[in-house]
Amino acid sequence: MGTLLPPSPDAPEPDTALLWGFLSRQLAEGISNEAELLPRAEVMNRGLGHTKRAAEAQSAKANRRGIVIAQPQPLPDARRTVPCHMPSWAPAVTDGAPGFSGGVASPPALVHVFWDVESAHPGDRDPRLVAVEVLRLARRLGRVVGSYAYGTRQAWAWVPSYFVSTYVLDTNDAGNDSADNYSSGDGTADMAELPPTPGRVRCPLCGKLLTAARLERHLQTLHPDKPARSLAVAAITKSTPQELAEPPQVDATARSGRGSLKKNLYRTGLGAVREYYSSGGDLFRPPAGHQLGLKYVLQREGFEPRVAQNADDASDRALNGGVDRFLAALRAGTVRAAADAGSGRGLPLPAELPYTLMLVSGSRRHAAVLTGCRRLGVRTVVVAAGP
């Protein structure tokens, strides 16, 4: 609040005629100086309408971009885990859940799964179904209480080739209709026509080698802030005759072959992923800008990803270290339990620990840790990578 001061003695007299004329014009035009109070319901409706329209526009914009990775179909029985002779100590299985065999009720084994994703790589299979099969086999041994997957940083950043071949490497012209109406970032449409050519062209921004028919779609998906049509025309025009004459072939990420699909070529990616469904049908929405890799997939299937950070960047050695820490924790628990039993404060220990270690690996560097498991009384099951 200010202080009302009287006008100074030398101030001129107010022009009342001018002020009266201004007020008269306002009254004649129906303009009032009084505040207009809006009902609260009208104010809320205005605000909600604006918010609803903005939300609908944002949702429609999000729905126009990104792919949807659908829930996989379960593997048929003929392609599931190869039937194998289970050990005599393995519990009976009923409807996929371990039960108790015989008349004596014994606690189910506590199963810890260690998976080396480098030597037992999913390859060109759907990694969600591979993870399901690993855990399904582990549940035949007892109750799974821990599942750990080991890999290098490069392995975790690898985009599964199954997703690339299913959602990116389709060479149909479904996106051509929308590409014709594509506008560049400055609001002007690129009207240039793509020269018809059957060869392969390198993306001018990231260097990925693509068919000419897919170059514009690639630019729209991975480089949305750039004029896709003009860049595609320029790249095709500047390509050498040898590149254009080269027959289109499927990228290495789409070729089958166990152990050869562990690296991304150039900047292999899926682009924006709007919806991702796990093997169980759970819906996930990856954050904007997040590149979906093997780590993201296995995390959603219940595995704990662990990064190999040793000197030679070997995931099998990192797995051995994880097993050693697991055995050390068991030894510490055994010592405490034995001390409690000796002092009369606890129950005697069973003759054999109810733990089972399931090792999924194709490496031969695990002999020492397997020997340590047997010395401690931990049952071991080794699963090698199949064909």
C-alpha positions in Angstrom: 0.0 0.0 0.0 1.3 3.5 -0.9 0.7 6.8 0.8 -1.7 9.2 -0.9 0.0 12.6 -1.2 -1.8 15.8 -2.1 -0.7 17.4 -5.4 2.1 19.9 -5.2 1.1 23.6 -5.3 2.7 24.1 -8.7 0.9 21.1 -10.3 -1.5 22.0 -13.1 -5.2 21.6 -12.8 -6.6 18.3 -14.1 -8.3 18.3 -17.4 -11.8 17.2 -16.3 -13.2 17.7 -19.7 -10.8 15.2 -21.3 -11.5 12.7 -18.4 -15.2 13.1 -18.7 -15.1 12.5 -22.5 -13.1 9.3 -22.0 -15.6 7.9 -19.5 -18.5 8.9 -21.7 -17.1 6.9 -24.6 -16.6 3.9 -22.4 -20.2 4.0 -21.1 -21.5 4.4 -24.7 -19.5 1.3 -25.9 -20.7 -0.7 -22.9 -17.2 -0.9 -21.3 -17.3 -1.1 -17.5 -14.4 -0.6 -15.1 -16.0 -3.0 -12.6 -14.4 -6.4 -12.1 -16.4 -9.3 -13.6 -16.5 -12.3 -11.3 -16.7 -15.7 -13.1 -18.4 -18.6 -11.3 -15.9 -21.2 -10.0 -17.4 -24.0 -12.1 -16.8 -21.9 -15.3 -13.2 -21.3 -14.3 -12.6 -25.0 -13.6 -14.2 -26.0 -16.9 -12.0 -23.5 -18.8 -8.9 -24.8 -17.1 -9.8 -28.5 -17.5 -10.7 -28.0 -21.1 -7.4 -26.4 -21.8 -5.5 -29.1 -19.9 -7.5 -31.9 -21.5 -6.9 -30.5 -25.0 -3.2 -30.2 -24.3 -3.0 -33.8 -22.9 -4.9 -35.2 -25.9 -2.6 -33.3 -28.3 0.5 -34.6 -26.4 -0.9 -38.1 -26.4 -1.7 -38.0 -30.1 1.8 -36.7 -30.8 3.4 -39.5 -28.7 1.3 -42.1 -30.5 2.5 -41.0 -33.8 6.1 -41.8 -32.9 7.8 -44.9 -31.8 7.4 -48.6 -32.3 5.5 -51.2 -30.2 7.4 -54.3 -29.2 4.6 -56.8 -28.7 4.4 -59.7 -26.2 6.1 -62.8 -27.7 4.2 -65.9 -28.4 5.3 -68.8 -26.0 7.6 -71.3 -27.6 5.9 -74.6 -28.7 6.8 -77.6 -26.7 9.0 -79.0 -29.5 11.3 -75.9 -29.3 11.4 -75.5 -25.5 14.2 -76.6 -23.2 15.6 -80.0 -24.3 14.2 -82.7 -22.0 17.1 -83.9 -19.8 17.5 -86.4 -17.0 17.2 -84.4 -13.7 19.4 -85.4 -10.7 18.0 -87.7 -8.2 17.9 -84.9 -5.6 15.8 -82.6 -7.8 12.3 -82.2 -6.5 9.3 -83.5 -8.5 7.7 -80.9 -10.7 3.9 -80.4 -11.0 2.6 -77.7 -13.4 6.0 -76.1 -13.5 6.3 -75.7 -9.7 8.7 -77.8 -7.6 7.0 -80.1 -5.2 8.1 -82.6 -2.5 8.9 -86.1 -3.5 8.4 -89.1 -1.1 6.6 -89.1 2.2 9.1 -86.9 4.0 8.6 -83.2 3.6 11.9 -81.5 2.9 12.4 -77.8 2.2 12.9 -77.1 -1.5 16.3 -76.2 -2.7 17.2 -72.5 -3.0 18.4 -72.0 -6.5 20.8 -69.2 -7.6 21.2 -68.7 -11.4 24.4 -67.4 -12.9 24.3 -66.6 -16.6 27.2 -65.6 -18.8 25.5 -63.8 -21.7 28.8 -63.6 -23.6 29.5 -67.3 -24.0 25.8 -68.3 -23.8 24.5 -65.6 -26.1 20.8 -65.3 -27.2 22.0 -64.8 -30.8 19.2 -64.1 -33.2 16.5 -65.6 -30.8 14.1 -63.5 -28.9 16.0 -62.8 -25.6 12.8 -62.7 -23.7 12.0 -66.3 -24.5 15.6 -67.3 -23.9 15.4 -65.8 -20.4 12.0 -67.6 -19.8 13.6 -70.9 -20.7 16.5 -70.4 -18.4 14.3 -69.6 -15.4 11.9 -72.4 -16.3 14.7 -74.9 -16.1 15.9 -73.4 -12.8 12.4 -73.8 -11.3 12.6 -77.5 -12.0 15.5 -77.6 -9.5 13.8 -75.7 -6.6 12.8 -72.2 -5.7 14.7 -69.5 -7.6 15.9 -66.8 -5.1 18.5 -65.1 -7.3 19.2 -64.7 -11.0 22.2 -62.9 -12.2 23.5 -62.2 -15.7 27.0 -61.2 -16.5 28.3 -59.3 -19.6 30.5 -56.5 -20.7 29.2 -52.9 -21.3 29.3 -53.6 -25.0 27.2 -56.7 -24.6 24.6 -54.9 -22.5 24.3 -52.1 -25.0 23.7 -54.6 -27.8 20.4 -54.2 -29.5 18.9 -57.7 -29.9 19.0 -58.7 -33.5 15.6 -60.3 -33.2 14.1 -56.8 -32.5 16.1 -55.2 -35.3 15.0 -57.8 -37.9 11.4 -57.7 -36.8 10.8 -54.0 -36.3 13.6 -52.2 -38.4 14.8 -54.4 -41.2 11.5 -54.7 -42.9 12.0 -53.5 -46.5 8.3 -52.9 -47.3 7.2 -49.4 -48.4 4.7 -48.9 -45.6 6.3 -45.7 -44.6 6.4 -44.2 -48.0 2.9 -42.7 -47.9 3.7 -40.9 -44.7 7.1 -39.9 -45.9 5.6 -38.0 -48.9 3.9 -35.6 -46.4 7.0 -35.3 -44.2 8.0 -31.7 -43.3 11.4 -30.5 -42.3 12.0 -28.8 -39.0 11.5 -25.3 -40.6 7.9 -26.2 -41.5 8.5 -26.4 -45.3 7.8 -29.7 -47.0 10.6 -31.4 -49.0 9.1 -32.0 -52.4 12.1 -33.6 -54.0 11.5 -37.1 -55.4 13.8 -40.0 -54.4 15.7 -41.4 -57.4 14.7 -45.1 -57.9 17.8 -47.3 -57.2 18.1 -50.8 -55.9 21.5 -50.3 -54.2 22.6 -49.4 -50.7 23.3 -45.9 -49.5 25.2 -44.7 -46.4 23.3 -42.4 -44.0 25.0 -38.9 -44.2 24.5 -38.4 -40.4 25.4 -41.7 -38.7 27.0 -43.7 -41.5 24.7 -46.7 -41.4 24.5 -48.6 -44.6 20.8 -48.9 -45.8 18.8 -49.7 -48.9 17.8 -46.6 -50.7 14.1 -47.4 -50.1 14.7 -47.3 -46.3 17.1 -44.3 -46.1 14.3 -41.7 -45.7 12.5 -43.7 -43.1 15.7 -44.2 -41.2 16.3 -40.4 -41.2 12.8 -39.7 -40.0 13.0 -42.2 -37.2 16.6 -41.6 -35.8 17.2 -38.0 -37.0 13.7 -36.4 -36.7 15.2 -32.8 -36.5 16.7 -33.0 -40.0 15.0 -32.7 -43.4 14.8 -36.4 -44.3 13.7 -36.1 -48.0 16.5 -33.6 -49.0 19.2 -35.5 -47.1 18.1 -38.8 -48.7 18.1 -37.3 -52.2 21.5 -35.8 -51.7 23.0 -39.1 -50.3 21.6 -41.1 -53.2 22.9 -38.5 -55.7 26.4 -38.5 -54.2 26.7 -42.3 -53.9 29.2 -44.0 -56.1 28.1 -46.3 -58.9 29.6 -49.3 -57.2 27.5 -48.7 -54.1 24.3 -48.2 -56.1 25.0 -51.3 -58.1 25.6 -53.5 -55.0 22.6 -55.8 -54.5 20.8 -55.2 -51.2 21.6 -57.8 -48.6 20.5 -58.4 -45.1 22.6 -56.7 -42.5 24.9 -58.8 -40.3 22.5 -58.2 -37.4 19.9 -60.2 -39.2 22.1 -63.2 -40.1 21.8 -66.3 -38.0 24.9 -67.6 -36.3 25.6 -68.3 -32.7 28.3 -66.0 -31.2 28.4 -63.6 -34.1 25.7 -61.2 -33.0 27.2 -59.4 -30.1 28.1 -56.0 -31.6 26.0 -53.2 -33.0 27.0 -52.1 -36.5 27.5 -48.4 -36.8 24.6 -47.0 -34.8 22.2 -49.9 -34.9 19.1 -49.0 -33.0 15.4 -49.3 -32.9 14.7 -45.6 -32.7 11.9 -44.5 -30.4 10.1 -47.3 -28.6 6.6 -46.3 -27.5 5.6 -49.5 -25.8 7.5 -52.6 -24.7 5.9 -55.8 -23.5 7.7 -58.4 -21.5 7.2 -62.2 -21.9 4.6 -62.1 -19.2 2.6 -59.3 -20.9 3.7 -56.5 -18.6 3.7 -53.1 -20.3 6.8 -50.8 -20.0 7.3 -47.4 -21.6 11.0 -46.7 -22.0 12.0 -43.0 -21.3 12.5 -40.7 -24.3 15.9 -41.0 -25.8 16.6 -44.4 -24.1 18.1 -47.0 -26.5 16.6 -50.4 -25.8 19.4 -53.0 -25.3 19.9 -56.4 -23.9 20.3 -55.1 -20.4 16.8 -53.5 -20.5 15.3 -56.7 -21.8 16.8 -59.1 -19.2 16.0 -56.7 -16.3 12.3 -56.9 -17.3 12.5 -60.7 -17.2 13.8 -60.8 -13.6 17.6 -61.0 -14.1 20.0 -58.7 -12.3 22.5 -57.4 -14.9 26.1 -57.2 -13.7 28.9 -55.6 -15.7 32.3 -57.2 -16.1 34.9 -54.7 -15.0 38.1 -56.9 -14.8 41.3 -56.3 -16.7 40.7 -58.5 -19.6 37.0 -57.5 -19.9 35.9 -61.2 -19.6 32.4 -61.9 -18.4 33.2 -65.5 -17.4 35.8 -64.3 -15.0 33.4 -61.8 -13.6 30.9 -64.6 -13.1 33.5 -66.6 -11.2 34.0 -63.6 -8.9 30.2 -63.5 -8.3 30.1 -67.2 -7.4 33.1 -66.7 -5.0 31.3 -63.9 -3.2 28.2 -66.1 -3.1 30.1 -69.0 -1.5 31.8 -66.6 0.9 28.4 -65.4 2.1 27.3 -69.0 2.6 30.5 -69.7 4.6 29.9 -66.7 6.8 26.3 -67.9 7.4 27.5 -71.4 8.2 30.0 -70.2 10.8 27.3 -68.1 12.5 24.8 -70.9 12.5 27.4 -73.4 13.8 28.4 -71.0 16.6 24.7 -70.7 17.6 24.2 -74.4 17.5 27.3 -75.1 19.7 26.2 -72.6 22.3 22.7 -74.1 22.4 21.1 -71.0 21.0 20.2 -72.5 17.6 19.3 -75.7 15.8 22.0 -78.1 14.4 22.9 -77.6 10.8 21.6 -80.1 8.2 24.1 -82.5 6.7 23.9 -80.7 3.4 23.1 -77.1 2.6 19.8 -76.7 0.7 21.4 -74.6 -2.0 21.7 -75.2 -5.8 23.8 -73.2 -8.2 22.8 -73.3 -11.8 25.5 -72.1 -14.2 24.6 -71.1 -17.7 27.8 -70.6 -19.7 29.8 -71.9 -22.7 33.1 -71.1 -21.1 35.6 -73.6 -19.6 36.9 -71.3 -16.9 34.5 -72.4 -14.1 36.2 -75.5 -12.8 37.6 -73.8 -9.7 34.3 -72.3 -8.6 32.5 -75.6 -9.2 35.0 -77.4 -7.1 34.4 -74.8 -4.3 30.7 -75.4 -4.5 31.1 -79.2 -4.1 33.4 -78.7 -1.1 30.8 -76.5 0.6 28.0 -78.9 -0.2 26.2 -76.7 -2.8 24.7 -78.7 -5.6 25.6 -77.5 -9.1 23.9 -77.8 -12.5 25.8 -76.6 -15.6 23.8 -75.6 -18.7 25.7 -75.2 -21.9 24.6 -73.2 -24.9 22.6 -75.4 -27.3 22.4 -75.3 -31.1 
